[in-house]
Amino acid sequence: MIKRFILAIAVIFPMSIFAQKFGVVDLESVFQAMPETETMKAQLTESSKKYEAEFQKLREELDRLYAQFQTISQDKDTPESIKELRMQEIQERQQNVEKFQNTAHQDLTRLQEQLMAPIQQKLAEAVKTVGQEGDFTFIFPNEQQLLLYQGATVINVTDTVKAKLGLK
């Protein structure tokens, strides 16, 4: 009885391995083909331009203060306390500019993550649907740094995923 059971497992197990179906998908090309990606890029560019304009204003103000300080520092009649006060003001403004730059970078990164999340979710659902409909065991991203070897029996489902998303 045990021998038959082991024999049955030995026969069935290799057959189940051969019945597996693997696919790959070029996520980057699908992502770039999605119209939502262009909308996301446009929103990020618009926000980035706003931050850049504000940053430019802050830099111009800082440059103006520094030029004034240069003039005052060369004047021997200006008291040392006024020079120190102006230097402190410049340092504070410089810190504010750096703080603004860091905050802007964080805000843009957060905005990008927020805008990408629904796109990535939609893409993941399309890949999952293709995997279920095609009875795939696994679908891997087709990235050379991730794949060490890709056999001839692996199916590229990139076009199927694009079709599922309504893309050409």
DOPALUM-995587 format. One line per field, with one value per residue: residue in one letter; residue number from 1; y, x, z of N, C-alpha, C in turn. Coordinates in pm, 1 decimal. Layout:
resn	c(A; ...)
resi	c(NUM; ...)
n_north	c(Y; ...)
n_east	c(X; ...)
n_up	c(Z; ...)
ca_north	c(Y; ...)
ca_east	c(X; ...)
ca_up	c(Z; ...)
c_north	c(Y; ...)
c_east	c(X; ...)
c_up	c(Z; ...)
REM end
This chain:
resn	c(M; I; K; R; F; I; L; A; I; A; V; I; F; P; M; S; I; F; A; Q; K; F; G; V; V; D; L; E; S; V; F; Q; A; M; P; E; T; E; T; M; K; A; Q; L; T; E; S; S; K; K; Y; E; A; E; F; Q; K; L; R; E; E; L; D; R; L; Y; A; Q; F; Q; T; I; S; Q; D; K; D; T; P; E; S; I; K; E; L; R; M; Q; E; I; Q; E; R; Q; Q; N; V; E; K; F; Q; N; T; A; H; Q; D; L; T; R; L; Q; E; Q; L; M; A; P; I; Q; Q; K; L; A; E; A; V; K; T; V; G; Q; E; G; D; F; T; F; I; F; P; N; E; Q; Q; L; L; L; Y; Q; G; A; T; V; I; N; V; T; D; T; V; K; A; K; L; G; L; K)
resi	c(1; 2; 3; 4; 5; 6; 7; 8; 9; 10; 11; 12; 13; 14; 15; 16; 17; 18; 19; 20; 21; 22; 23; 24; 25; 26; 27; 28; 29; 30; 31; 32; 33; 34; 35; 36; 37; 38; 39; 40; 41; 42; 43; 44; 45; 46; 47; 48; 49; 50; 51; 52; 53; 54; 55; 56; 57; 58; 59; 60; 61; 62; 63; 64; 65; 66; 67; 68; 69; 70; 71; 72; 73; 74; 75; 76; 77; 78; 79; 80; 81; 82; 83; 84; 85; 86; 87; 88; 89; 90; 91; 92; 93; 94; 95; 96; 97; 98; 99; 100; 101; 102; 103; 104; 105; 106; 107; 108; 109; 110; 111; 112; 113; 114; 115; 116; 117; 118; 119; 120; 121; 122; 123; 124; 125; 126; 127; 128; 129; 130; 131; 132; 133; 134; 135; 136; 137; 138; 139; 140; 141; 142; 143; 144; 145; 146; 147; 148; 149; 150; 151; 152; 153; 154; 155; 156; 157; 158; 159; 160; 161; 162; 163; 164; 165; 166; 167; 168)
n_north	c(-119.3; 131.7; 147.8; 173.1; 421.7; 591.6; 544.7; 649.7; 923.1; 978.3; 955.2; 1141.8; 1388.1; 1482.9; 1527.5; 1734.8; 1940.1; 1983.4; 2081.8; 2342.2; 2690.8; 2963.0; 3315.3; 3630.3; 3986.1; 4305.9; 4545.9; 4815.8; 4913.6; 4880.2; 5044.9; 5295.5; 5319.9; 5365.9; 5599.5; 5736.6; 5770.2; 5979.1; 6188.8; 6191.6; 6263.3; 6520.9; 6654.4; 6635.2; 6782.5; 7035.3; 7097.0; 7088.2; 7304.8; 7516.6; 7499.7; 7542.9; 7806.6; 7947.4; 7881.6; 8008.8; 8277.0; 8297.1; 8250.3; 8474.0; 8678.8; 8614.6; 8647.1; 8920.7; 9021.7; 8934.7; 9081.4; 9337.1; 9308.0; 9275.9; 9532.2; 9680.1; 9556.3; 9640.8; 9902.0; 10112.6; 10270.6; 10153.9; 10011.0; 9724.5; 9561.5; 9591.5; 9476.2; 9210.9; 9154.1; 9164.4; 8953.3; 8736.0; 8746.1; 8677.4; 8416.3; 8295.2; 8322.6; 8164.8; 7913.7; 7889.0; 7876.3; 7634.4; 7462.8; 7496.8; 7389.5; 7120.1; 7047.7; 7089.0; 6893.5; 6662.2; 6690.4; 6670.5; 6410.5; 6267.2; 6337.8; 6218.9; 5948.2; 5924.6; 5974.4; 5767.8; 5534.8; 5450.4; 5392.2; 5190.6; 5000.6; 4947.5; 4838.7; 4612.6; 4469.2; 4413.1; 4244.2; 4036.3; 3948.7; 3862.3; 3656.5; 3481.9; 3427.0; 3311.7; 3092.2; 3088.4; 2995.5; 3157.6; 3503.2; 3695.3; 4001.5; 4127.6; 4188.9; 4238.0; 4246.2; 4109.5; 3856.2; 3561.9; 3359.4; 3274.6; 3056.0; 2894.7; 2820.2; 3007.7; 3250.6; 3559.8; 3801.4; 4065.3; 4207.8; 4105.6; 4198.6; 4473.4; 4481.9; 4407.0; 4632.0; 4804.9; 4922.7; 5001.3)
n_east	c(82.0; 184.3; 397.1; 265.5; 140.1; 364.1; 472.8; 264.9; 276.2; 534.2; 496.5; 291.7; 387.3; 615.5; 469.0; 300.9; 480.3; 558.6; 325.5; 309.2; 289.3; 464.7; 513.8; 628.5; 641.2; 680.8; 693.1; 764.7; 730.4; 456.3; 364.2; 457.8; 302.1; 50.8; -216.4; -258.9; -9.9; 108.2; -55.7; 9.5; 282.1; 255.3; 123.2; 317.8; 524.0; 406.7; 370.2; 635.7; 742.2; 615.3; 728.0; 991.9; 983.1; 919.4; 1143.0; 1338.6; 1270.6; 1328.1; 1605.3; 1691.0; 1627.0; 1797.2; 2044.2; 2031.5; 2035.8; 2289.6; 2450.4; 2399.6; 2513.6; 2779.6; 2841.1; 2803.4; 2990.4; 3231.9; 3235.8; 3389.3; 3281.1; 3051.4; 2906.7; 3026.0; 2835.8; 2607.2; 2694.8; 2727.5; 2463.6; 2342.4; 2477.9; 2385.2; 2118.1; 2139.8; 2234.9; 2018.0; 1824.9; 1943.6; 1927.0; 1650.4; 1599.6; 1725.8; 1573.5; 1323.6; 1383.7; 1433.9; 1182.5; 1022.3; 1126.1; 1054.9; 775.3; 723.6; 812.0; 631.5; 392.1; 438.0; 439.5; 174.3; 34.0; 125.8; 39.1; -240.6; -207.7; -15.4; -159.7; -371.0; -227.3; -117.2; -351.3; -435.6; -228.5; -265.8; -522.6; -470.3; -296.1; -465.5; -665.7; -511.9; -418.3; -167.5; 116.5; 314.1; 387.2; 644.9; 834.6; 986.0; 1278.8; 1616.0; 1806.6; 1679.3; 1610.5; 1784.7; 1793.6; 1600.0; 1385.9; 1275.8; 1014.9; 883.9; 632.4; 578.9; 378.3; 325.0; 193.5; -62.6; -132.7; -129.9; -341.9; -548.0; -563.9; -654.1; -474.9; -254.2)
n_up	c(0.0; 85.9; -87.9; -334.3; -298.6; -274.6; -526.7; -684.6; -612.9; -701.8; -975.9; -1033.8; -931.4; -1095.7; -1330.0; -1259.2; -1233.9; -1497.0; -1596.2; -1529.8; -1604.3; -1722.2; -1735.9; -1870.2; -1833.7; -1970.1; -1769.9; -1763.7; -2028.4; -2057.4; -1851.5; -1941.9; -2168.4; -2076.7; -2055.3; -1820.1; -1714.6; -1858.1; -1774.8; -1504.4; -1521.8; -1629.1; -1420.6; -1220.0; -1338.1; -1354.0; -1079.4; -999.9; -1142.0; -1012.5; -755.1; -827.1; -924.4; -690.8; -537.9; -687.8; -645.2; -371.9; -377.0; -525.4; -348.8; -138.7; -267.5; -314.5; -50.7; 22.2; -152.6; -55.4; 194.5; 123.3; 35.4; 273.4; 440.3; 337.2; 395.3; 616.4; 809.4; 900.8; 1182.2; 1364.5; 1485.9; 1326.6; 1091.3; 1179.3; 1245.8; 991.2; 870.5; 1021.1; 948.5; 677.9; 703.0; 830.9; 631.2; 435.7; 558.0; 561.7; 286.4; 221.7; 380.7; 259.7; 8.2; 72.4; 175.9; -49.1; -219.4; -77.0; -81.0; -358.1; -404.8; -246.8; -376.4; -625.7; -550.8; -462.1; -699.8; -859.9; -736.0; -793.7; -1066.7; -1070.3; -928.9; -1104.7; -1317.7; -1191.2; -1137.3; -1397.2; -1485.2; -1304.9; -1382.1; -1645.9; -1583.2; -1440.6; -1631.9; -1833.8; -1710.1; -1576.1; -1380.8; -1271.4; -1331.1; -1427.3; -1390.2; -1682.1; -1664.3; -1712.7; -1504.0; -1305.4; -1403.6; -1443.3; -1624.1; -1904.7; -2037.6; -2345.9; -2319.4; -2173.6; -2169.3; -2324.5; -2202.7; -2240.7; -2450.7; -2420.8; -2167.0; -2220.3; -2402.8; -2232.8; -2079.2; -2264.1; -2438.2; -2712.8)
ca_north	c(0.0; 248.2; 151.9; 226.7; 563.3; 657.7; 536.2; 745.2; 1057.6; 989.9; 971.5; 1263.0; 1507.9; 1539.7; 1573.5; 1865.5; 2039.5; 2013.4; 2147.7; 2482.3; 2784.4; 3083.1; 3428.2; 3752.2; 4107.3; 4426.4; 4641.3; 4953.9; 4954.2; 4891.4; 5164.3; 5413.4; 5326.6; 5401.8; 5744.6; 5791.2; 5804.7; 6113.7; 6280.6; 6199.2; 6341.2; 6661.1; 6709.2; 6649.4; 6893.0; 7159.7; 7120.0; 7114.6; 7441.9; 7607.8; 7498.2; 7603.3; 7952.1; 7997.4; 7866.8; 8114.2; 8401.8; 8292.6; 8265.2; 8612.9; 8757.4; 8584.1; 8713.5; 9065.3; 9047.2; 8914.1; 9197.4; 9448.0; 9280.5; 9303.4; 9677.8; 9723.0; 9502.6; 9716.6; 10037.7; 10113.5; 10348.8; 10073.1; 9941.4; 9579.2; 9496.9; 9590.5; 9375.0; 9079.1; 9136.7; 9132.8; 8819.8; 8643.3; 8747.5; 8599.4; 8275.8; 8248.8; 8309.1; 8048.8; 7796.4; 7882.0; 7831.4; 7491.3; 7394.8; 7497.6; 7296.4; 6984.8; 7027.6; 7077.5; 6760.9; 6563.9; 6706.1; 6615.7; 6265.0; 6220.3; 6354.3; 6115.4; 5820.9; 5927.8; 5966.0; 5639.3; 5422.1; 5392.8; 5340.0; 5062.7; 4909.7; 4909.5; 4751.1; 4485.7; 4397.9; 4362.0; 4129.4; 3928.9; 3898.7; 3785.8; 3534.6; 3392.5; 3384.8; 3228.1; 2979.6; 3095.0; 2970.8; 3281.9; 3602.1; 3770.4; 4119.5; 4095.6; 4280.6; 4160.3; 4236.9; 4016.1; 3722.9; 3505.4; 3275.6; 3267.5; 2948.2; 2913.7; 2790.7; 3122.1; 3326.3; 3703.9; 3842.0; 4211.4; 4252.6; 4065.1; 4294.0; 4599.3; 4465.8; 4403.9; 4771.6; 4883.4; 4995.0; 4943.0)
ca_east	c(0.0; 271.8; 474.8; 177.5; 122.6; 490.4; 480.5; 168.2; 331.7; 650.4; 448.2; 209.9; 464.7; 682.2; 369.8; 250.6; 584.3; 555.2; 199.7; 316.5; 299.5; 532.6; 508.0; 701.3; 576.4; 764.1; 612.4; 801.4; 667.0; 311.5; 347.2; 478.1; 195.0; -76.2; -241.2; -250.1; 129.9; 129.2; -125.4; 91.6; 401.7; 215.7; 96.0; 446.4; 596.4; 341.7; 405.2; 779.5; 763.6; 572.0; 832.2; 1112.0; 962.1; 930.4; 1283.1; 1412.3; 1244.6; 1404.0; 1747.9; 1714.0; 1623.1; 1921.7; 2152.6; 2018.8; 2085.5; 2434.3; 2511.4; 2393.5; 2612.6; 2911.8; 2857.1; 2816.4; 3113.6; 3346.1; 3226.2; 3456.8; 3202.2; 2939.9; 2942.8; 3043.1; 2710.2; 2517.2; 2748.8; 2695.0; 2318.8; 2315.4; 2530.2; 2290.1; 1998.9; 2172.7; 2243.4; 1880.7; 1759.5; 2004.1; 1866.4; 1512.0; 1604.1; 1757.9; 1456.1; 1223.0; 1426.7; 1409.8; 1037.8; 971.9; 1165.4; 969.3; 638.6; 718.7; 823.9; 502.8; 294.5; 465.7; 391.7; 27.2; -14.6; 163.3; -27.5; -352.9; -159.3; 47.3; -266.7; -440.7; -135.6; -109.5; -478.5; -436.3; -137.7; -332.6; -631.6; -408.9; -244.0; -576.6; -730.7; -419.8; -380.5; -24.1; 161.9; 382.3; 423.5; 757.0; 872.8; 1089.8; 1390.4; 1739.6; 1876.6; 1606.9; 1608.1; 1915.1; 1775.7; 1462.1; 1376.0; 1190.0; 875.7; 825.9; 547.6; 577.3; 237.3; 319.2; 87.7; -191.1; -160.2; -165.4; -476.7; -640.4; -575.9; -706.9; -363.5; -202.2)
ca_up	c(0.0; 94.5; -212.3; -438.4; -269.0; -311.4; -671.9; -740.2; -591.9; -789.8; -1112.4; -1043.6; -899.4; -1213.9; -1427.3; -1216.4; -1261.6; -1639.5; -1628.3; -1490.6; -1715.3; -1675.9; -1826.6; -1836.5; -1882.9; -1966.4; -1693.5; -1798.7; -2154.1; -2032.2; -1768.6; -2026.5; -2268.5; -2012.3; -2061.8; -1685.1; -1689.7; -1912.5; -1684.8; -1384.2; -1553.9; -1646.0; -1287.1; -1151.1; -1401.1; -1311.9; -938.1; -994.7; -1189.5; -906.0; -651.7; -883.9; -928.2; -552.6; -499.7; -757.5; -572.3; -246.6; -410.7; -563.7; -224.5; -67.7; -342.6; -290.1; 84.8; 23.7; -220.4; 40.3; 299.1; 65.4; 36.4; 413.1; 500.3; 287.2; 451.5; 746.5; 904.7; 949.4; 1306.8; 1358.3; 1527.5; 1210.2; 1001.7; 1235.9; 1231.6; 849.6; 844.6; 1082.4; 863.6; 558.2; 742.1; 854.3; 500.2; 370.2; 621.1; 513.4; 147.0; 226.3; 437.0; 153.8; -95.8; 123.9; 185.3; -186.2; -268.4; -8.4; -132.9; -493.9; -393.3; -194.0; -483.8; -725.3; -495.1; -462.0; -836.8; -917.7; -669.7; -869.3; -1194.0; -1039.9; -890.3; -1227.9; -1389.9; -1117.9; -1158.0; -1535.3; -1488.3; -1230.8; -1467.0; -1754.5; -1522.6; -1409.1; -1756.2; -1910.3; -1624.3; -1550.6; -1244.2; -1234.7; -1432.6; -1373.2; -1467.9; -1779.4; -1642.1; -1723.7; -1376.4; -1220.2; -1463.4; -1474.6; -1740.8; -1951.9; -2134.8; -2461.7; -2285.6; -2103.6; -2261.4; -2302.7; -2198.3; -2242.9; -2541.8; -2363.0; -2058.3; -2285.3; -2456.6; -2118.6; -2036.3; -2375.2; -2499.4; -2837.7)
c_north	c(126.2; 260.9; 209.2; 377.3; 641.8; 656.3; 636.2; 888.1; 1079.9; 1011.9; 1104.1; 1389.2; 1563.6; 1590.2; 1711.3; 1974.8; 2080.8; 2088.2; 2296.1; 2570.3; 2915.2; 3191.7; 3541.3; 3870.0; 4223.4; 4536.5; 4785.5; 4998.9; 4967.0; 5019.2; 5290.8; 5430.0; 5369.9; 5553.5; 5811.4; 5835.5; 5945.1; 6218.9; 6301.2; 6286.1; 6489.4; 6726.1; 6730.0; 6765.9; 7026.8; 7194.0; 7155.2; 7257.2; 7544.0; 7615.3; 7566.6; 7755.9; 8012.8; 7989.7; 7976.5; 8249.1; 8407.8; 8311.4; 8409.6; 8704.5; 8736.8; 8651.3; 8863.6; 9101.3; 9032.4; 9030.6; 9319.0; 9430.5; 9310.3; 9452.8; 9727.7; 9677.4; 9578.0; 9860.3; 10035.7; 10189.3; 10268.9; 9997.0; 9788.8; 9506.0; 9490.4; 9485.2; 9234.1; 9048.8; 9097.8; 8990.8; 8713.6; 8632.2; 8664.4; 8450.5; 8216.5; 8228.0; 8186.5; 7919.6; 7778.0; 7831.3; 7680.6; 7410.3; 7386.3; 7395.6; 7151.9; 6952.6; 7008.7; 6939.9; 6652.1; 6570.1; 6645.8; 6463.4; 6205.0; 6228.7; 6246.2; 5979.3; 5814.3; 5911.3; 5830.0; 5522.8; 5367.1; 5335.0; 5202.1; 4958.0; 4858.1; 4811.9; 4613.9; 4403.8; 4339.7; 4239.3; 4010.3; 3866.5; 3813.8; 3653.0; 3433.8; 3339.1; 3291.0; 3107.4; 2973.1; 3063.1; 3096.9; 3372.0; 3691.8; 3898.1; 4082.4; 4198.8; 4199.2; 4145.3; 4141.1; 3873.3; 3676.6; 3421.5; 3274.8; 3163.4; 2979.9; 2891.7; 2903.2; 3208.9; 3475.0; 3751.8; 3993.6; 4261.8; 4217.9; 4160.0; 4429.0; 4593.6; 4467.3; 4546.0; 4861.4; 4966.9; 4925.5; 4891.8)
c_east	c(86.7; 353.3; 391.9; 159.0; 247.0; 507.0; 385.6; 219.2; 449.2; 608.2; 374.5; 292.8; 539.8; 583.8; 317.3; 353.0; 578.2; 428.4; 202.4; 342.5; 357.5; 524.8; 596.2; 625.8; 673.8; 681.3; 640.2; 731.5; 515.6; 283.0; 358.1; 365.8; 61.6; -96.9; -232.5; -107.4; 159.8; 62.4; -44.1; 214.9; 368.7; 189.6; 225.4; 527.0; 539.1; 377.6; 552.0; 810.6; 723.3; 676.6; 959.0; 1099.4; 976.5; 1074.8; 1367.9; 1393.1; 1325.2; 1553.4; 1780.2; 1716.2; 1752.5; 2040.7; 2150.9; 2073.6; 2237.0; 2506.9; 2510.3; 2498.2; 2754.3; 2941.4; 2882.0; 2949.4; 3237.8; 3347.8; 3283.6; 3377.8; 3085.5; 2984.1; 2943.9; 2913.5; 2609.9; 2564.2; 2713.2; 2545.4; 2282.2; 2364.2; 2437.6; 2162.6; 2022.1; 2177.1; 2104.6; 1806.8; 1812.6; 1944.6; 1721.8; 1505.5; 1631.7; 1639.3; 1345.3; 1257.3; 1402.0; 1260.8; 977.8; 1004.3; 1078.1; 826.0; 624.8; 729.5; 692.3; 393.5; 313.4; 414.5; 239.3; -29.2; 15.7; 84.0; -146.3; -310.5; -97.7; -58.1; -341.6; -355.3; -127.1; -236.7; -486.4; -346.0; -201.6; -444.2; -577.0; -355.7; -353.5; -642.3; -642.5; -370.5; -228.7; 3.9; 227.6; 392.2; 528.0; 778.8; 989.9; 1201.2; 1518.4; 1811.9; 1807.1; 1611.4; 1749.7; 1909.0; 1627.9; 1457.0; 1277.7; 1043.1; 808.6; 752.4; 552.5; 432.6; 220.5; 205.2; -50.5; -230.3; -199.9; -307.4; -581.3; -665.6; -631.5; -600.9; -320.4; -64.0)
c_up	c(0.0; -33.8; -326.4; -421.6; -310.9; -462.3; -738.5; -726.7; -686.0; -934.6; -1130.1; -1023.8; -1020.3; -1317.9; -1388.9; -1239.5; -1408.5; -1678.8; -1592.1; -1612.4; -1660.7; -1782.3; -1778.4; -1897.3; -1868.7; -1901.0; -1733.6; -1926.5; -2137.5; -1954.5; -1853.4; -2128.9; -2208.9; -2016.9; -1924.1; -1651.9; -1741.0; -1824.7; -1558.1; -1408.9; -1567.0; -1510.4; -1209.8; -1207.1; -1357.7; -1167.2; -924.6; -1039.4; -1083.6; -795.4; -701.2; -888.8; -788.7; -504.6; -563.5; -687.7; -443.1; -272.2; -449.2; -441.8; -144.6; -136.1; -319.6; -151.7; 92.9; -43.6; -128.6; 149.9; 248.2; 69.7; 178.6; 472.2; 454.2; 340.1; 593.6; 852.6; 962.6; 1073.9; 1289.2; 1395.8; 1411.8; 1109.9; 1050.6; 1222.3; 1088.0; 815.4; 904.1; 998.1; 737.2; 591.1; 767.8; 722.1; 425.8; 427.3; 574.0; 368.6; 142.3; 279.1; 331.6; 46.3; -51.8; 130.5; 46.0; -243.6; -205.6; -61.2; -272.3; -493.1; -345.2; -301.5; -590.7; -675.6; -497.1; -602.8; -900.2; -859.9; -749.1; -1004.8; -1172.9; -1001.5; -1013.6; -1309.5; -1323.0; -1137.4; -1299.2; -1547.2; -1417.7; -1315.3; -1581.1; -1700.7; -1493.0; -1535.6; -1837.8; -1833.4; -1604.2; -1404.7; -1190.1; -1357.0; -1367.4; -1453.4; -1559.1; -1770.4; -1635.0; -1590.8; -1280.1; -1272.3; -1495.1; -1601.8; -1776.5; -2062.4; -2245.6; -2428.4; -2207.5; -2205.4; -2224.6; -2313.7; -2202.7; -2331.1; -2487.8; -2249.8; -2116.4; -2341.0; -2345.4; -2066.8; -2146.8; -2444.3; -2627.7; -2817.1)
REM end
